[in-house]
Amino acid sequence: MDEAKLNDFMGKLVSDMGGAAMLASVILGDELGLYRAMADSQLTTPEALAAKTGCNPRLVREWLNANAASGYMEHHDGQFRLPEEQAMALGIEDSPVYAAGGASVIAALFHDKDKLVAAMRGDGALAWGDHHPCMFGGTERFFRPGYRTHLVASWLPALDGVVEKLKAGAKVADIGCGHGASTVVMAQAFPASRFVGFDYHAPSISTATQRAQEGGVADRASFTLGTAKDYPDNDYDLICYFDCLHDMGDPVGAAKHAYQALKADGTVLLVEPFANDTLDENMNPVGRLFYAASTFICTPNSLSQEVGLGLGAQAGEARLRKVFTEAGFSRFRRAAETPFNLILEARK
Ligand SMILES: C[S@@+](CC[C@H](N)C(=O)[O-])C[C@H]1O[C@@H](n2cnc3c(N)ncnc32)[C@H](O)[C@@H]1O
């Protein structure tokens, strides 16, 4: 036993426990509007913040202390300040790096612990719809900033000839659309096109329909309950999967269905969590986050469906290429990437 290594590891573990506790504090601050109330990056006292948000001053002070000890805030003589950079991540919902909303996904992992114990002792299955409700809104808020920032500005332009079709009027399917964050972003940018979101989770379809109304695109974006292998029509110009193909039990079956649903010159846009091809290459903070989430969410969902391929959230480009090749697609390439996503294009 090497005592120095033990101390190093205990330090890491204490830091991780602090991180987990802080994430609960982030969720609290997001729900109570505490970060939003500090998003102007001005100095404030606990009492002033408590008065502004209608919260208990003593608890607000403790929460501020935790944020200061975590490096989330600055403190000066009993006053606290949320720096501009932290405000972008925690207090400004429209910012491209807003992360506080997505923290609820991590909360769901704790809520669902008993279900995971049962799945791990059993057949490994836990369906998407059986998670704690905070999973669904959390997922929407986790991914939406990325779609708003990248989808129209860089991901769609990285595909061969797709933006021209969308401008002229294309037919688009968004498979596994969840709350429709990606569908609404695309529909807002391309009014001449028609978008249909499909998902097998009925409550998500209702929320997505509401989001299309709120986003002013209900005339061109609609949502229908259905699986990735049974949606209708065979004249799509673009079929998209946003962070969902690896969640499916039968991704090859889904890709085969897309093959027959696409026009001859149609395109598949596959957005997946960023991953390299091997575990050794994924030893980084993004790999750590996605492997852990995949243990609780993506892999058990896949195991709950027919085939149960269990790709996991860190499948990587080579494994995803194999899925599309097996489904009959002849072209598959990485069109773009961000630190969190691979953007892949498949053509017939
Ligand atoms: C991680 S969520 C992503 C949701 C959405 N695309 C987004 O980016 O916010 C995965 C989604 O895939 C859906 N899903 C999983 N398996 C499916 C299947 N076989 N057919 C249709 N939808 C499926 C789930 O219901 C869930 O909404």
The ligand as an ORCA input file, in Angstrom:
! r2SCAN-3c Opt
* xyz 0 1
  C     -31.426     10.865    -24.577
  S     -33.022     11.133    -25.168
  C     -32.750     12.349    -26.438
  C     -33.994     13.105    -26.795
  C     -33.833     14.180    -27.861
  N     -33.424     13.650    -29.136
  C     -32.876     15.255    -27.418
  O     -31.803     15.374    -28.008
  O     -33.191     16.000    -26.480
  C     -33.364      9.657    -26.074
  C     -34.760      9.606    -26.670
  O     -34.881      8.459    -27.512
  C     -36.177      7.946    -27.362
  N     -36.150      6.534    -27.804
  C     -35.426      5.523    -27.272
  N     -35.633      4.395    -27.940
  C     -36.507      4.680    -28.937
  C     -37.079      3.920    -29.997
  N     -36.774      2.631    -30.170
  N     -37.926      4.542    -30.846
  C     -38.210      5.878    -30.682
  N     -37.692      6.644    -29.702
  C     -36.845      6.047    -28.852
  C     -36.494      8.132    -25.895
  O     -37.875      8.064    -25.622
  C     -35.877      9.506    -25.637
  O     -36.808     10.535    -25.855
*
